[in-house]
Each structure stands twice: as structure tokens, then as C-alpha cells.
Amino acid sequence: MPGNSSQSAELTSTLATLRDLPTATIYEAAGKIGAAGPTIHAIGEGLRLAGVAFTVKAEPRDNLVLFRSVDAAPPGSVLVIDAGATNQATIWGGT
């Protein structure tokens, strides 16, 4: 919760721990829930991140919601975007 330094410190510590663990280890420790398909992957070798998810529901081809989400997301959060599960259009970046 904002303003609670004890919870904030605990969250910071938890995220630091998660950032150092392999994705498969986190998945298994979480009871094998939340698996991502093979098309979800790092865009480069050695990249890692961990943060509180800021979820966004967008329609294919509607990137205005993404620009608004960047402004609305709390600092340090990770944008998780559901753009309709299509490979026929991009929502951010190129094809």
C-alpha cells in the first residue's frame, strides 16, 4: 500500500529476489499457474525484470490506450497488455 514503508520495503525485497530467479522456478513455486506461451519471451539475452503488474485491456490496432497507460502506470510497474490475442495487427512497435 502506498505510504506503508514496511510493505514497501517487503515488496522491494521480494521483487529483488524474483528478479534473480529463473522464470520456470517462479512458475513452479507459484503452483504452476500463469504460464506464458512460447511467443512471450525476452527481447534480448540476459534481460530480467520484476515488478507489480499494471494490466491493460486494449483492442487490436488501438494504441491510444497504451499511451494513456504509460502515464497512468505507477513508477516501477510492468505494463501487461492484453491486445486481443491476434497476430494480424500490432499494438506497439512493428510486425
C-alpha positions in Angstrom: 0.0 0.0 0.0 1.2 3.5 -0.7 2.5 5.2 2.4 3.3 2.0 4.3 7.1 1.8 4.4 7.1 -1.7 5.9 5.1 -3.2 3.0 7.1 -1.1 0.5 10.4 -2.5 1.8 9.0 -6.0 1.7 7.8 -5.6 -1.9 11.2 -4.2 -2.9 12.9 -7.1 -1.3 10.5 -9.6 -2.9 11.0 -8.1 -6.3 14.7 -8.2 -6.0 14.6 -11.9 -5.1 12.2 -12.6 -8.0 14.4 -10.7 -10.5 17.2 -13.1 -9.8 15.2 -16.3 -10.2 14.6 -18.2 -13.5 11.0 -17.8 -14.8 10.5 -21.6 -14.6 11.3 -21.6 -10.9 8.8 -18.8 -10.2 6.2 -20.7 -12.2 6.7 -23.9 -10.4 6.8 -22.2 -6.9 3.5 -20.5 -7.7 1.8 -23.8 -8.2 2.3 -23.9 -12.0 -0.1 -21.1 -12.7 0.4 -18.2 -15.0 2.3 -19.9 -17.8 3.1 -17.8 -20.8 3.2 -19.2 -24.3 6.4 -19.5 -26.3 5.7 -16.2 -28.2 6.2 -14.4 -24.9 10.0 -14.1 -24.4 12.8 -11.7 -23.6 13.8 -9.4 -26.5 17.5 -9.9 -25.6 19.9 -12.2 -23.8 20.3 -11.6 -20.1 17.4 -9.2 -19.7 15.4 -9.5 -16.5 12.7 -7.5 -14.8 10.3 -7.9 -12.0 7.6 -5.5 -10.9 3.9 -5.2 -9.9 1.8 -5.7 -13.0 -0.3 -2.8 -14.4 -2.8 -4.6 -16.6 -4.3 -3.1 -19.7 -7.0 -4.4 -22.0 -6.8 -3.0 -25.5 -8.4 -3.7 -28.8 -6.2 -4.7 -31.7 -4.8 -1.6 -33.5 -5.9 0.7 -30.7 -2.6 2.0 -29.3 -4.1 5.2 -27.7 -4.9 3.2 -24.6 -1.2 2.2 -24.3 0.0 5.8 -24.4 -2.5 6.6 -21.6 -1.4 3.6 -19.7 2.3 4.7 -19.7 1.2 7.9 -18.0 -1.2 6.1 -15.6 1.0 3.2 -14.5 2.8 3.7 -11.2 6.6 4.1 -11.3 8.4 0.7 -11.4 5.3 -1.2 -12.5 5.3 -3.6 -15.5 2.8 -3.0 -18.3 1.0 -6.2 -19.1 -1.1 -5.7 -22.2 -4.0 -7.9 -23.5 -4.5 -6.8 -27.0 -6.9 -9.4 -28.2 -4.5 -12.3 -28.9 -4.2 -11.6 -32.5 -1.1 -11.9 -34.7 -2.8 -9.9 -37.5 -2.1 -6.5 -36.1 0.4 -4.9 -33.7 -0.4 -2.7 -30.8 3.0 -1.4 -30.1 6.0 -1.5 -32.3 6.4 -3.2 -35.7 5.3 -6.5 -37.0 
